[in-house]
Amino acid sequence: MAETHRYTLIEPARLLYASVTEKSAPRGVANAEPKFSGTFGIEEEDFKKIVDIMVAAIKSETGSFTNPGNYFLACQGGKTAGKRAIQAAELKCQKPGTSEDEKFKIREKAAARAALYEPYAGILTASSQFDVELARLEGGKIIDIAAEAHARAQAGKDYFYPGAYVVPAVAFKGFLRKSLDAKDGCTAYLQNVLYVRKGERIAGGSAPSNNEVFGNYAGYSDFDPTANAPSNVDLDDEIPF
């Protein structure tokens, strides 16, 4: 098994796409297993530390680290994430049979995502097959949220919605590619999420949108660090962090 590199964010992150209280699966990916997942807009200090962790995780698994574009990465710069959203949209538009109206909607959604990602130093996406521990901060105290369906569903509405400020705890692991058309890389396993404070709700940030955005290419990992079975394929070879 690859070495685990655990990290809890220092600054509150913006929860951009939320599926932390209920599992969901990527749209259009055959036999995809539903998972908990979250996409977070993070600040500069955390982004720099996570970049160092990902490099260390990949080195521990592969023995070296070269161009960032050569790897699958669970965290990328905000501007890079925006560029990749646009690239992914263009690939979808090239699919035979896609109407002009459908192309317009695909590009419109991608442009909105790019505008959402770009203000942040980094975009972190983590997922898990297993329950994510949830808690909220109230009056300086950390209050656990029960691992019960009704309590979690309510927490999703009240606390863990797109736009809220949270502190995620994740475990990074490097992995080796399993096929020639895949990449070595580093994925993030979501372990805990602490709700810190309210933020303006982001429209269209429900779980289905998260999965549609990331699928198995840009951070919504179909590799679970506890299972050691990566099968990720990235879209771009040259865009750095």
Salt bridges, closest charged atoms under 4 A:
GLU3 OE1 - HIS5 NE2 3.96
GLU44 OE2 - LYS48 NZ 3.86
GLU90 OE2 - ARG107 NE 2.95
GLU100 OE2 - LYS103 NZ 3.49
ASP101 OD2 - LYS105 NZ 3.47
GLU138 OE1 - ARG136 NH1 2.02
ASP184 OD1 - ARG177 NE 3.34
GLU212 OE1 - ARG27 NH1 3.29
GLU212 OE1 - ARG113 NH2 3.81
ASP234 OD2 - ARG84 NH1 3.60
ASP234 OD2 - LYS183 NZ 3.99
ASP237 OD1 - LYS183 NZ 3.04
